[in-house]
Amino acid sequence: MQRFILGRKLGMTQTFNSEGKVLPVTVIGAWPCFVEKICTIKEHGYSAILVKFTKKLGADQEKKGQRKGDDFFYREFRLPTPEAEKYKAGEKIDVSGFAEGETVKIAGTSKGKGFQGVVKRWGFKGSASTHGHKHDERAPGSIGSSFPEKVFKGLRMAGKMGNKRITAKGLRIVKIDAKNNLLAVKGAVPGVKNGLLEVRSEN
């Protein structure tokens, strides 16, 4: 049975495994979620679970100008019909459904880096700094021939970078703190600090 939960990215730290090796981990605050609605193929045309995530902002976050009170987020998790029917509206979902050592995939919105050139956005080498090149070391160069006299779609050019939905797969759960609703997964996950994350089992 697939397991899932919503949480916030709290930050990265490090821990040690049984062999004494350092493991970089990301700590996720996965507070209890509640089933808001069950979508069925008969009524909605697809099978899914609508989950509500609530986390009251602390005083330190309120001082930074963030919205006061509770933060509400809703996300749908697609499930096969037999699994979706096992849930009931109002049912609580917490970190106890996961196990240490299992692998999960985590989706989030990557950091927005604004409008960037081709060197930073696509890793272009750039032009030489000598032999007639004056101010175009980071220019993209030619973008096509004289025919058909248009820019093809998908051409690697300057533009907005980041701020996209990214899914990291194969992340192993290193530690579960059910008392404090925390998940520690090995490696980095998408998004900024306090960003919303979707954690789903890979089974």
N, C-alpha and C positions, 0 to 999 in steps of 0.2 A: 504494500500500500504506500502510495506517495505521501510524503510529509512536506509541509511548507509552513512558513511563518514570515512575518514582516518585522523589520527592526531598523535600528539606526547605527551608522558607523561611528563608533566612539573614538577610534584611533588605533595606532599600531604600537606594539611593544615586542618584547622577546621573552621566551621561556626556554627551559631546558628539558630535553627528553630523558628517557631512562639511561641512555648511554652518556649523558652529560654534554651533548651537542646543543648548540644554540639554535632555536627555531624562531624565525620572525613570524609573528601572528598578528591578526587583526581582531580587535575586540568589538563585538556587535551587541548592542543592547536590544535584545529580542523580548520585549515585554509582551504579556498575553494579548492575543488577538481573539476576536469573536466572529463567528459566522453570522454575517448579516443577511444573506440570501442564498438560496440554492437555485441555480439556473438549470433547467431541464430542456431536453431536446423538444419535448412536446410543447412547452410554453414559450421557450425563447429561441429554439432552433439550434442550441448547442448545450453542452454539459459543462458546468463550472461551479466554483464556490466563490462567492463574494465575501471578502474578509475585511473587517474594520480594525484599524490599528489606532490606538489612543495612547498618547504619552503626554502627561502634564509637564509643561516647561518649568524648569527650576528658576530660582531667583537670579542666578548668574546669567542665564540666557535672556531673561527679561531685561536685565540691565543693558544688554548688548543691542536692544532695540527690536528683538524678535517679538512676534505676536504673543500676547499674554493668554493664559488659560490653557485649555487642552488643544492639542493638535490632532486632527482626524485625517486619516488616509484610508482610501478604499482601493483594493486591488483584487482582480479576478485571477483565479488559478484554474486552468482547464484540467478537467479530470474525466476519465471514462465514466459513463453513466452508473455502473455498479458501485464505483468508489464514491461518487458524489452523493448517492442516495444514502450512504452510511452516516452522513453528517446531518445535524439538526440546527435550525436557526437558534442563535444564542449560545451555541456550544463554544467552549473556551479552547484555544490552541496555544500551547506554551512550549518551552524548550525541552520539556521532558519527553516529547515525542521523538527527539533525535538521540543519537548514541555517539559516544566518543570513538573516533577512529573511522567513522563512515565518511564518505565523500558527498559533497553537495555542490550545487551550482548557484551562484549568487549574481543577481542582476541589479544594476543601479545606473544612475546617470553620471557619466564621466565629467570631470572638471572642465568648465568652459574656459578656453584660452583666447577668445576673441578672434579678430581678423588677423590671420598670419600669412606670411609669404611662403613661397614654395620650399625654401631651405628648411624652415622649421616644420612646416606642415607635412611635407613629403620626403624630406631628407635629401633634396637636391644638393649637388656638390657646389654649384655656383661657377662663375667664370674666373679666369685668371685675373690677377691684380695688375698685370703689366701688359705690354704689347698692344696698346691702343685702348685698353679697358680703363675707364675713368671712374664711373659711378654705377656700374652695373654688375658688381661682383655677385649680388644675390638676385639678379634678374632671372626669369624663367627661360629666356631664350626664345627660339622660334616655336610657334604654336601650330604650324601647319604649312601647307604648300599654297600655291596660287589657285589651285583648283581642288575642291569645289567651292572655294572662297567662303568658308564658314568654319566656325569652331565646333568640333564634334562634342557631343555630350560625354561626360565622364572624364574629360581631359584634366590631368592633374595641374591645377592652377591655384593661385592664392584665394583664400576664402575663410569662412568661419571654421574654427577648429575646436573640437571637443563638444561638450554638452549633448552627448548622444547616449542612447541606451546601450550599455555594454553588459555582456554576460560572461563571467569567469567560471570555467568548469574545472572539475577535478580538485576542488579544494577540500582538504581533510580537516575534520573537526578535531582539534587538539584537546580542548577542555570545555566542559559544560558546568556552569554555575547556576543550578536551578533556583537557588535561594535568591540570588540577585538578578536572575533572568539575563544571563550573559552567555554568549557563545564566543569561543576563541578558535579561529580557523587559521591554518597555516598559509602564509603568503598575503599578498595584497588583494584588495577588492575594489571595484569601481566606486567613484564618487568622492565627495568632499566630506569633511567631518560633520557629523549630525545628519548626513544625507540618508534618505530612505533606501532600504535594501530589501530585496525579495530573496529569501533563502528557500531552496527547494532541494529535496533529496534526489539523487541521480538514479535510484533504483526504479 
